[in-house]
Amino acid sequence: MSEAKVRVRVAHNAMHLPVVALRGLVVFPNNVVHFEVGRQKSIAAIEAAMHANSNIFLIAQKDMETEEPTAQDLYAYGVISEIKQVLRVSEDLVKVLVEGKSRAKLLDLDASGKYLQADVRPAPVRGVAPDKRTQTEALVRSLKECFEEYLSYSPQISKDVVYNIVSSDNPLYLSEYMPANLLLKYEDKQTILQENSIPSRLEKLLLVMRQECEVLAIEKELDDKVNVQMDKNQRDYYLREQMHIISEELGDAEDTRAEAEKYAQKIQDLHLDAASEEKLLKECERLGKMAGNQAEISVIRSYLDTVIGLPWHTFTKDDLNQAHARKVLDHDHYGLEKVKERILEILAVRQLNTDVKGQIICLVGPPGVGKTSIARSVAACMDRNFARMSLGGVHDEAEIRGHRRTYIGAMPGRIISAINTAKSSNPVILLDEIDKLAGDYRGDPSSALLEVLDPEQNKTFKDNYLDIPFDLSNVLFITTANDASHIPGPLYDRMDVIELPSYTRVEKFNIARRHLLPKQLKNNGLESRVTMAPAALYEIIDGYTREAGVRTLERTITAVLRKCAQKIAAGEKDKINVTPAMVKAMLGPEKVKPTFISRTDAVGIANGLAWTSVGGEMLPIEVSIIPNGSGKVEITGSLGDVMKESAHLALTYARVHAETYHIAPDKFKNTDIHIHAPEGAVPKDGPSAGVTLTTALISALSEIPVRHNLAMTGEITLHGNVLPIGGLKEKSMAAFREGISTVLIPEANKPDLYEVDEEVKKAVKFIPVSDLSQVLKHALILPAASAAHKRTMPQATQLIATEQSTAKEPAAVM
């Protein structure tokens, strides 16, 4: 079908007409409407109707965003209209003036051509039935009354429109003229158009008008409030201008009002939440009302400067690349593979889920193993800003939460100060020495940290000084501690604990060679002038330092380099290669003396293992039997209550099993027993020395020697069971350091061997035991007995002697 010729047919009262789908517009019969057309299909439909000198069907579409409407996208009813005038504004825009002729129903839509075409059937509105005339008259009156109310809210309506509505009593005319000329929603207009009878139309129109009046009433009330507020603001402005002029006349040069306005603008630029912004603007208002010589002005200025200076919306972009992170961690630290792996796992999770919250890392380990430097490396590999705050000795809650501004010299707490120092809202903040927190009458800072380190609460952390919430959920908190047992339970529960072990001899050598020595050569100006042989480093490690970390090692290396610098500065030498002999000459005799442990198979001495906050230590136990005594038991060595109880348990076990180990029953009555733990000035306590006390006691009573190359740890029960202990990793490191080849551990501690360093597991054999009979079987050295002697031995002792004669080396559990 060509555009020049449009078929208009009437079959079964139906017409075939070009169609224009209207957006947000509804045309009513007997009303003139002008609108703009921009879609090509709509322009083509108008041109086709003009060429064929025919009418056009105007119908509203349901969704204004639809570009290519189909029958489902159009309403059921539209209006057959006559085109009065067409004005082409441009190639893509046409202005059209049409007059609605009659209401029609859409039967079928053809969207396949250049323009929309439709089969429509005229659908005139049914008139008023005789029994509905009174109701219709009442509706018309109510509609006019509602229009008068509407007019009171919208006085800008044209006088012609008002006259035509007020002067007419024709219900059909009003049902078409009013929705066509009043500012109603197009959905409401379409609802009225689709009604088939005049009374139902009037009812719909009355309902829409009343709803519109309610909305306009609310709008007018809001406008009145705004106008009142504007009048108040103008009045305040006038009064402030008068105050300003009076201040100038009095010679008060300080204009607090202008200063307050500057602060207010800066606060609005922060785009804080409504409550916080309102509170800060009130402070600005207070500042503006004060005279320039009032003392409180400086307090308000300091407060506003602190708040404005915080990095509210400043964030650094995270670098979560695994290869880059591994490179940074390996460059800064040697070893610590398990720790690095945990750090990389945390970064990997953040890479996959950038919104992850609540990863509070706690690094626990002896002094000098690199906890603080690891935190710096994490910040470097994530490309985040870094801030450190020490909690050692902090005993005031205000140190964490800040002081209220009512106090003289009030300031924010350390958390907000660290945020301000880092200059970003997502830094890495190191809380150093969290196990050294203290508390007194001024509060408990560890309780204040519960909110800081809780991901569910720190999103709205409120410092007492700021008194407005600050979001800490984007901060990566890293805490450090030497002893996890000193961290309060609720605080410990909020953290992901990563343990840093003591360094082995080889690790200390590599750390010294790669990091400490180059650093100190640069600090002392000895680069390319001094070299240090590997044997010299080992001499320093073995002879002059004994520690879990490397701080003393670094100081000792620095002491050697200072002496080298002295010789070079004096002109004695130009370059120096430090050898072990030179180390001894510079530092004097070796300071590290051999630890007192049993180094030969001896009776009454057993090598135990102990845990301290600075790493593992050897704890030998000595027992001597004094003949011609009275059965008295003496315990010395600064032992605590728990360790003394372990000694009594050992004594009871020895008495119960005296026959098993060929101990005379009257020996406990006729002899005195002295139990001692060397280094008596050092307090010792804990249950893990139970197996050591029992072994040394039975060895002394039975006069059977104990293996010198074997150490042990474990708690005992009254019936000889061996219970698990803590700190296996540190204790095994102490055994490794002293050259112990075999360590007896409780059976329940076998899973803890996973955490033991691989170098230690290669050098030390770990034997799990579940009761004291197994401990004594491995620890005591029974002499080879003749057949006649074996017949006089108790059965258990025969079994031990037989097993030891057939298998001198115990099986190792790795």
HUSUL-V679797 format. One line per field, one symbol per residue. psi: psi as a letter, one per 20 degrees, with the letter a starting at -180 (. if undefined). burial: + if it has 16 or more other ideal C-beta (glycine too) atoms within 10 Angstrom, else -. A space follows every 50 residues. Layout:
psi = ???
burial = ???
This chain:
psi = prhhpppoqoplkqqoqqpppqokpppqqkqpqqrqphqhhgghgghghg hilrrqopqqqgphipgnqahhiqrhqappqpphqpoogahjpppporpp gqqqppgqpojiahrpqqpqppmqpqapqhijgghgghggghghghhggh hhhmijqqhgggghghiqjohgghihgghhiqnrqhhhghgghipiqggh ghggggggggghhgghggghgghggggghggghhghgghhhghgggghhi jnionhghghhgghghghihlrrgggggghhhhhggghiqqijqhighgg ggghhgghiqmgkoqqppokpgggggggghhhpqblghghggghgghggh hhnijprjnopooprrqjikgghgghhghghilqqpqpppjpjpjphhhg irqqiiqpkqrrrhghhhghhhkqilroponqliijqrqbijrohhhhig hgjohihihlpophggjqqpojiipoppqqqhohiipqghghhiqopppo rqqrggggghgghhggghghgghjkjpjhpqpqhhhghggghiiqorhbj ghgghgghgghghghggghijhqgqpoprhhhghhhiaqphoqpporojq oqpjpqorqqprijaqqqnqpqpqporkajjqppprklqrghhhhhhhgg ggggghkghhklpphihhhjqqpopqormiioqprqiijghgggghghgh hikpqqphkprqqqqqrhjjqpqrrrkhghghhggghjjphpppqqhijg hihhiqqhhghhhpppopqirhhhghghhqnpqpqrhhhhhiqqgghggg ggghhhnhpqqqo.
burial = --+--+-------++++++++++--++++-+-+-+-+-+-++++++++++ -+-++++++++-------+----++-+++++-+--+-------+-+-+++ +-++++--+-+---++++++--+-+--+-------+--++--+--++-++ +-------------+-----++-+++++++++-+-+-++++++++-++++ ++++++-++--++--+-----------------------+------+--- -----++-++--++-++----+---++--+--++--++-+------+-++ --++-++--+++---+-+-+----++-++--+++++--++-+++-++--+ ---------+++++++++++++-+++++++++-++++++-+--+-+++++ +++-+----++++++++++--+-++++++++++++++-+---++++-+++ ++++---+--+-++++++++-+++++++++++-+--++--++-++-++++ ++++--+++-++--+++--++--+-+--++-+---+++++++++++++++ -+++-+++-++-+++--+-------+-+-+-++--++-------+-++-- +++++++++++++++++++++++++---+-----+-+-+---+--++-++ +-++--++-++++---++--+-++++++-----+-+-+++++++++++++ ++-+++++++++++++---+-++++-++++++++++++-++++++++-+- -++--++--++--++++++-++-+++++++++--+-------+--+++-+ +--+-----+----
